Amino acid sequence: MVHPLSQAEADRVFSKEDREESAKRLRRQYRNARQRFDRNIKRCEQLLADFDKRTGTLWDLADRERCAERAQINAMEMHALEALMRGIVGQ
């Protein structure tokens, strides 16, 4: 939660246009993070399907775990960007 005095100071210093411009950049970063997340999830599903086949190896499973870790990092990044956008836009 933002202290009321610091919020009043922020409202005085930053105009609505400044906030919208900053939020616009964050939205672009969010879209990029979302695309990376979707690609990692799709790759995880593909690697898991390959592992389920008879030709799958333990390396496929290890690669799937690495993709899952990347997807988790992307999800945390998206969450942080959402929090920043809420703080900037004031929703």
KOLVEXVO-743211 format. One record per atom (N, C-alpha, C): atom name; x, y, z. Coordinates in nm, 3 decimals. Each point is the difference from the previous one (the first is absolute). Layout:
<pts>
at CA; X X; Y Y; Z Z;
...
</pts>
This chain:
<pts>
at N; X 0.084; Y -0.117; Z 0.000;
at CA; X -0.084; Y 0.117; Z 0.000;
at C; X 0.089; Y 0.124; Z 0.000;
at N; X -0.041; Y 0.100; Z -0.073;
at CA; X 0.076; Y 0.123; Z -0.014;
at C; X -0.043; Y 0.098; Z 0.109;
at N; X 0.098; Y 0.064; Z 0.059;
at CA; X -0.029; Y 0.101; Z 0.102;
at C; X -0.073; Y 0.117; Z -0.067;
at N; X -0.105; Y 0.055; Z 0.061;
at CA; X -0.078; Y 0.107; Z -0.064;
at C; X 0.084; Y 0.122; Z -0.039;
at N; X 0.097; Y 0.038; Z 0.082;
at CA; X 0.082; Y 0.117; Z -0.034;
at C; X 0.088; Y -0.028; Z -0.120;
at N; X 0.058; Y -0.119; Z -0.007;
at CA; X 0.084; Y -0.031; Z -0.115;
at C; X -0.084; Y -0.012; Z -0.127;
at N; X -0.123; Y -0.050; Z 0.011;
at CA; X -0.088; Y -0.007; Z -0.116;
at C; X -0.038; Y 0.140; Z -0.046;
at N; X -0.026; Y 0.090; Z 0.092;
at CA; X -0.033; Y 0.138; Z -0.037;
at C; X 0.119; Y 0.065; Z -0.069;
at N; X 0.120; Y -0.027; Z 0.050;
at CA; X 0.121; Y 0.055; Z -0.062;
at C; X 0.019; Y -0.057; Z -0.140;
at N; X -0.023; Y -0.129; Z -0.016;
at CA; X 0.012; Y -0.062; Z -0.132;
at C; X -0.103; Y 0.057; Z -0.096;
at N; X -0.123; Y 0.024; Z 0.048;
at CA; X -0.103; Y 0.058; Z -0.086;
at C; X 0.038; Y 0.142; Z -0.041;
at N; X 0.068; Y 0.072; Z 0.088;
at CA; X 0.040; Y 0.136; Z -0.032;
at C; X 0.115; Y 0.003; Z -0.101;
at N; X 0.094; Y -0.093; Z 0.014;
at CA; X 0.119; Y 0.001; Z -0.084;
at C; X -0.025; Y -0.061; Z -0.138;
at N; X -0.073; Y -0.112; Z -0.006;
at CA; X -0.021; Y -0.070; Z -0.126;
at C; X -0.138; Y 0.030; Z -0.055;
at N; X -0.002; Y 0.042; Z -0.126;
at CA; X -0.128; Y 0.029; Z -0.064;
at C; X -0.065; Y -0.130; Z -0.048;
at N; X -0.123; Y 0.011; Z -0.041;
at CA; X -0.073; Y -0.115; Z -0.050;
at C; X 0.067; Y -0.054; Z -0.127;
at N; X 0.051; Y 0.089; Z -0.083;
at CA; X 0.069; Y -0.042; Z -0.123;
at C; X 0.127; Y -0.077; Z 0.032;
at N; X 0.074; Y 0.045; Z 0.104;
at CA; X 0.121; Y -0.072; Z 0.042;
at C; X -0.034; Y -0.142; Z 0.044;
at N; X -0.107; Y -0.011; Z 0.075;
at CA; X -0.041; Y -0.132; Z 0.048;
at C; X -0.044; Y -0.090; Z -0.116;
at N; X -0.073; Y 0.056; Z -0.094;
at CA; X -0.046; Y -0.079; Z -0.114;
at C; X 0.117; Y -0.046; Z -0.086;
at N; X 0.099; Y 0.087; Z -0.020;
at CA; X 0.118; Y -0.036; Z -0.079;
at C; X 0.078; Y -0.113; Z 0.069;
at N; X 0.014; Y 0.010; Z 0.130;
at CA; X 0.070; Y -0.103; Z 0.075;
at C; X -0.077; Y -0.132; Z -0.005;
at N; X -0.130; Y 0.007; Z 0.015;
at CA; X -0.083; Y -0.121; Z -0.006;
at C; X 0.005; Y -0.062; Z -0.139;
at N; X 0.011; Y 0.081; Z -0.103;
at CA; X 0.007; Y -0.049; Z -0.137;
at C; X 0.126; Y -0.085; Z -0.019;
at N; X 0.113; Y 0.048; Z 0.053;
at CA; X 0.124; Y -0.077; Z -0.010;
at C; X -0.010; Y -0.130; Z 0.078;
at N; X -0.064; Y 0.006; Z 0.116;
at CA; X -0.015; Y -0.121; Z 0.081;
at C; X -0.092; Y -0.101; Z -0.069;
at N; X -0.102; Y 0.047; Z -0.068;
at CA; X -0.090; Y -0.091; Z -0.072;
at C; X 0.075; Y -0.074; Z -0.110;
at N; X 0.090; Y 0.070; Z -0.069;
at CA; X 0.081; Y -0.062; Z -0.104;
at C; X 0.091; Y -0.108; Z 0.061;
at N; X 0.061; Y 0.031; Z 0.115;
at CA; X 0.082; Y -0.098; Z 0.069;
at C; X -0.083; Y -0.119; Z 0.045;
at N; X -0.122; Y 0.027; Z 0.045;
at CA; X -0.089; Y -0.107; Z 0.043;
at C; X -0.035; Y -0.092; Z -0.117;
at N; X -0.032; Y 0.059; Z -0.115;
at CA; X -0.033; Y -0.082; Z -0.117;
at C; X 0.118; Y -0.089; Z -0.039;
at N; X 0.122; Y 0.055; Z 0.005;
at CA; X 0.118; Y -0.080; Z -0.032;
at C; X 0.019; Y -0.113; Z 0.100;
at N; X -0.019; Y 0.029; Z 0.128;
at CA; X 0.011; Y -0.105; Z 0.102;
at C; X -0.106; Y -0.106; Z -0.020;
at N; X -0.120; Y 0.041; Z -0.037;
at CA; X -0.110; Y -0.095; Z -0.024;
at C; X 0.033; Y -0.090; Z -0.119;
at N; X 0.059; Y 0.056; Z -0.106;
at CA; X 0.038; Y -0.080; Z -0.116;
at C; X 0.107; Y -0.103; Z 0.037;
at N; X 0.099; Y 0.043; Z 0.079;
at CA; X 0.104; Y -0.093; Z 0.045;
at C; X -0.062; Y -0.110; Z 0.085;
at N; X -0.094; Y 0.036; Z 0.087;
at CA; X -0.068; Y -0.097; Z 0.084;
at C; X -0.074; Y -0.102; Z -0.085;
at N; X -0.075; Y 0.047; Z -0.099;
at CA; X -0.077; Y -0.089; Z -0.087;
at C; X 0.092; Y -0.094; Z -0.078;
at N; X 0.112; Y 0.054; Z -0.050;
at CA; X 0.095; Y -0.085; Z -0.073;
at C; X 0.060; Y -0.107; Z 0.091;
at N; X 0.035; Y 0.038; Z 0.123;
at CA; X 0.057; Y -0.097; Z 0.093;
at C; X -0.101; Y -0.108; Z 0.037;
at N; X -0.124; Y 0.038; Z 0.021;
at CA; X -0.104; Y -0.099; Z 0.032;
at C; X -0.021; Y -0.095; Z -0.118;
at N; X -0.006; Y 0.055; Z -0.120;
at CA; X -0.019; Y -0.085; Z -0.118;
at C; X 0.118; Y -0.097; Z -0.014;
at N; X 0.121; Y 0.049; Z 0.023;
at CA; X 0.119; Y -0.085; Z -0.008;
at C; X -0.005; Y -0.108; Z 0.108;
at N; X -0.044; Y 0.036; Z 0.121;
at CA; X -0.014; Y -0.099; Z 0.108;
at C; X -0.095; Y -0.112; Z -0.040;
at N; X -0.113; Y 0.038; Z -0.058;
at CA; X -0.098; Y -0.099; Z -0.041;
at C; X 0.056; Y -0.092; Z -0.108;
at N; X 0.076; Y 0.058; Z -0.093;
at CA; X 0.060; Y -0.079; Z -0.107;
at C; X 0.104; Y -0.097; Z 0.056;
at N; X 0.083; Y 0.048; Z 0.091;
at CA; X 0.103; Y -0.086; Z 0.058;
at C; X -0.062; Y -0.111; Z 0.085;
at N; X -0.108; Y 0.030; Z 0.069;
at CA; X -0.067; Y -0.102; Z 0.080;
at C; X -0.064; Y -0.105; Z -0.091;
at N; X -0.055; Y 0.044; Z -0.111;
at CA; X -0.058; Y -0.095; Z -0.096;
at C; X 0.111; Y -0.088; Z -0.060;
at N; X 0.116; Y 0.060; Z -0.029;
at CA; X 0.112; Y -0.079; Z -0.052;
at C; X 0.048; Y -0.101; Z 0.104;
at N; X -0.001; Y 0.038; Z 0.125;
at CA; X 0.045; Y -0.091; Z 0.105;
at C; X -0.096; Y -0.118; Z 0.015;
at N; X -0.128; Y 0.026; Z -0.023;
at CA; X -0.099; Y -0.108; Z 0.013;
at C; X 0.012; Y -0.104; Z -0.111;
at N; X 0.061; Y 0.038; Z -0.111;
at CA; X 0.019; Y -0.096; Z -0.109;
at C; X 0.112; Y -0.097; Z 0.037;
at N; X 0.009; Y -0.106; Z -0.071;
at CA; X 0.105; Y -0.098; Z 0.028;
at C; X 0.139; Y 0.054; Z -0.032;
at N; X 0.007; Y 0.098; Z -0.086;
at CA; X 0.131; Y 0.055; Z -0.038;
at C; X 0.048; Y 0.106; Z 0.097;
at N; X -0.082; Y 0.040; Z 0.094;
at CA; X 0.038; Y 0.104; Z 0.095;
at C; X 0.111; Y -0.046; Z 0.094;
at N; X 0.084; Y 0.096; Z 0.038;
at CA; X 0.110; Y -0.031; Z 0.091;
at C; X -0.015; Y 0.086; Z 0.125;
at N; X 0.085; Y -0.027; Z 0.095;
at CA; X 0.000; Y 0.082; Z 0.121;
at C; X 0.043; Y 0.144; Z -0.031;
at N; X 0.076; Y 0.017; Z -0.107;
at CA; X 0.040; Y 0.136; Z -0.038;
at C; X -0.121; Y 0.083; Z -0.041;
at N; X -0.100; Y -0.066; Z -0.063;
at CA; X -0.124; Y 0.071; Z -0.034;
at C; X -0.069; Y 0.049; Z 0.127;
at N; X 0.000; Y -0.085; Z 0.102;
at CA; X -0.063; Y 0.038; Z 0.126;
at C; X 0.078; Y 0.114; Z 0.067;
at N; X 0.132; Y -0.005; Z -0.007;
at CA; X 0.083; Y 0.108; Z 0.058;
at C; X -0.024; Y 0.131; Z -0.075;
at N; X -0.011; Y -0.007; Z -0.132;
at CA; X -0.028; Y 0.121; Z -0.078;
at C; X -0.137; Y 0.056; Z 0.035;
at N; X -0.096; Y -0.090; Z 0.025;
at CA; X -0.134; Y 0.044; Z 0.039;
at C; X 0.004; Y 0.073; Z 0.133;
at N; X 0.079; Y -0.050; Z 0.093;
at CA; X 0.012; Y 0.067; Z 0.130;
at C; X 0.062; Y 0.138; Z -0.016;
at N; X 0.098; Y 0.012; Z -0.087;
at CA; X 0.063; Y 0.130; Z -0.024;
at C; X -0.100; Y 0.098; Z -0.061;
at N; X -0.080; Y -0.047; Z -0.093;
at CA; X -0.104; Y 0.086; Z -0.059;
at C; X -0.104; Y 0.040; Z 0.104;
at N; X -0.034; Y -0.092; Z 0.087;
at CA; X -0.097; Y 0.031; Z 0.105;
at C; X 0.055; Y 0.106; Z 0.095;
at N; X 0.129; Y -0.008; Z 0.031;
at CA; X 0.062; Y 0.102; Z 0.085;
at C; X -0.002; Y 0.136; Z -0.068;
at N; X 0.028; Y 0.002; Z -0.129;
at CA; X -0.004; Y 0.126; Z -0.075;
at C; X -0.141; Y 0.058; Z -0.001;
at N; X -0.099; Y -0.086; Z -0.018;
at CA; X -0.140; Y 0.045; Z 0.000;
at C; X -0.036; Y 0.058; Z 0.137;
at N; X 0.049; Y -0.061; Z 0.105;
at CA; X -0.028; Y 0.051; Z 0.134;
at C; X 0.064; Y 0.138; Z 0.019;
at N; X 0.120; Y 0.018; Z -0.050;
at CA; X 0.066; Y 0.130; Z 0.009;
at C; X -0.078; Y 0.104; Z -0.080;
at N; X -0.048; Y -0.039; Z -0.119;
at CA; X -0.083; Y 0.091; Z -0.080;
at C; X -0.128; Y 0.037; Z 0.072;
at N; X -0.061; Y -0.096; Z 0.069;
at CA; X -0.123; Y 0.028; Z 0.075;
at C; X 0.027; Y 0.099; Z 0.113;
at N; X 0.113; Y -0.015; Z 0.068;
at CA; X 0.034; Y 0.095; Z 0.106;
at C; X 0.026; Y 0.139; Z -0.057;
at N; X 0.065; Y 0.004; Z -0.117;
at CA; X 0.025; Y 0.129; Z -0.065;
at C; X -0.131; Y 0.068; Z -0.039;
at N; X -0.094; Y -0.079; Z -0.053;
at CA; X -0.131; Y 0.057; Z -0.037;
at C; X -0.072; Y 0.052; Z 0.123;
at N; X 0.007; Y -0.072; Z 0.110;
at CA; X -0.065; Y 0.044; Z 0.124;
at C; X 0.060; Y 0.133; Z 0.047;
at N; X 0.132; Y 0.011; Z -0.005;
at CA; X 0.066; Y 0.124; Z 0.043;
at C; X -0.038; Y 0.116; Z -0.091;
at N; X -0.007; Y -0.024; Z -0.130;
at CA; X -0.039; Y 0.106; Z -0.093;
at C; X -0.145; Y 0.043; Z 0.023;
at N; X -0.087; Y -0.097; Z 0.029;
at CA; X -0.140; Y 0.035; Z 0.031;
at C; X -0.007; Y 0.088; Z 0.123;
at N; X 0.078; Y -0.032; Z 0.102;
at CA; X 0.000; Y 0.080; Z 0.123;
at C; X 0.052; Y 0.141; Z -0.029;
at N; X 0.102; Y 0.011; Z -0.081;
at CA; X 0.052; Y 0.133; Z -0.036;
at C; X -0.105; Y 0.081; Z -0.076;
at N; X -0.068; Y -0.065; Z -0.094;
at CA; X -0.102; Y 0.071; Z -0.077;
at C; X -0.114; Y 0.047; Z 0.089;
at N; X -0.040; Y -0.086; Z 0.095;
at CA; X -0.105; Y 0.042; Z 0.094;
at C; X 0.045; Y 0.120; Z 0.082;
at N; X 0.125; Y 0.001; Z 0.041;
at CA; X 0.052; Y 0.111; Z 0.079;
at C; X 0.010; Y 0.128; Z -0.080;
at N; X 0.035; Y -0.011; Z -0.127;
at CA; X 0.017; Y 0.119; Z -0.083;
at C; X -0.134; Y 0.057; Z -0.042;
at N; X -0.087; Y -0.088; Z -0.045;
at CA; X -0.129; Y 0.045; Z -0.051;
at C; X -0.094; Y 0.031; Z 0.115;
at N; X 0.021; Y -0.064; Z 0.115;
at CA; X -0.082; Y 0.027; Z 0.117;
at C; X -0.129; Y -0.079; Z 0.005;
at N; X 0.006; Y -0.121; Z -0.050;
at CA; X -0.121; Y -0.084; Z 0.001;
at C; X -0.007; Y -0.079; Z 0.127;
</pts>
